[in-house]
Amino acid sequence: MKILIVSGGKTPSKELLMEQVKDSSLILGADRGCQVLIENGIFPNYIMGDFDSIDEEAYKKLRDLKIEMIEFNPEKDFTDSELAFEKAIELGATEIVLLGFTGTRLDHVLANLGLLDKALALGIKCEILDDNNRIFLVDKDTILKGKKGQTISFNFYNTVVEKFNIRGAKYPLVDYRFDGFTGRTVSNEFIDGDISITFKSGKILVFYTND
């Protein structure tokens, strides 16, 4: 079951939002993400958060819609985004798409990358999307598809990556060791087919990006 969560970071374009809404079984709004959904005529199945980032009129409208609302105290140990993610797991998600999980608050962005790790540990497919990025985490050899000229970047996540190889890309790489974030694997490109990545240990963040 695919669950879409819209949170309060970078607002997705209507095109991206609608593309994800159309094949999602359930939609969760987290804090200001609830307002984004309502403004686009989308009524989520659940709305949740401390609602400190939405305007009073939008908050009243949300309450009047009688959508299931889960309200949190602003002083809490977890972000609204993480609590919405945990709700998606509770509801039985097998795939989670995260919109509004990037933006100007880099502390939140880093925390949100941790949600990809949680999903991976549970065997749940999970991606962070915005209009310029698609981000996901892998822990095994992977074949990646993309159009010629598409930019793709890689970085390590949390643990050392041994013998990392990139094949089929504009810039191949052999037996590279990741022991920290690096620019060495940023801004690679698809050429005439799939890209394969292989590695012996650790986890790799994959970024499909466009300007």
Stockholm file with secondary structure:
# STOCKHOLM 1.0

chainA/1-211         MKILIVSGGKTPSKELLMEQVKDSSLILGADRGCQVLIENGIFPNYIMGDFDSIDEEAYKKLRDLKIEMIEFNPEKDFTDSELAFEKAIELGATEIVLLGFTGTRLDHVLANLGLLDKALALGIKCEILDDNNRIFLVDKDTILKGKKGQTISFNFYNTVVEKFNIRGAKYPLVDYRFDGFTGRTVSNEFIDGDISITFKSGKILVFYTND
#=GR chainA/1-211 SS CEEEEECSSSCCCHHHHHHHHTTCSEEEEETHHHHHHHHTTCCCSEEEECCCSSCHHHHHHHHHTTCEEEECCSSCSSCHHHHHHHHHHHTTCSEEEEESCCSSCHHHHHHHHHHHHHHHHTTCEEEEECSSEEEEEESSCEEECCCTTCEEEEEECSSCEEEEEEESBSSCEEEEEESSCCSTTSSEEBCSSCEEEECSSSCEEEEEECC
#=GC SS_cons         CEEEEECSSSCCCHHHHHHHHTTCSEEEEETHHHHHHHHTTCCCSEEEECCCSSCHHHHHHHHHTTCEEEECCSSCSSCHHHHHHHHHHHTTCSEEEEESCCSSCHHHHHHHHHHHHHHHHTTCEEEEECSSEEEEEESSCEEECCCTTCEEEEEECSSCEEEEEEESBSSCEEEEEESSCCSTTSSEEBCSSCEEEECSSSCEEEEEECC
//
